[in-house]
Amino acid sequence: MRDSIKSAITETYKDMIDEGLTTSLTEKDLKYLGINIPDVVVSAEEIKEIRNNIHLSQSVFAKLLNVSVSSVRQWEQGKRMPTGSTKILLELLEKEPHLLDYRLI
């Protein structure tokens, strides 16, 4: 496939995602088009900053994320790092600090 066509398809696909349209491309398709889903990396300092930006104690933050207080403490100290969907949730909270406000009732 010519680079110009590949580039046009890639841009169209990204626009579709941005507009919330459903797509059915496979991981192989995305790789071929050069679209990567980057791994989320959140540092200990960023986790603490996210928590401070939403003005929550470690215990309330832990409850909000459905993890132990010990986990939050260890993340903020750099002793452990969040995994799986928790990393994604932290990334979302960094971008949208009020994302989980509905849970604080």
Buried (B, 14 or more C-beta within 10 A) or exposed (E): EEEEEEEEBBEEBEEEEEEEEEEEBEEEEBEBBEBEEEEBEBEBEBBBEBBEEBEBEBEBBBBBBEBEBEBBBBBBEEEBBBEEEBBEBBBBBBEEBEEBEEEEE
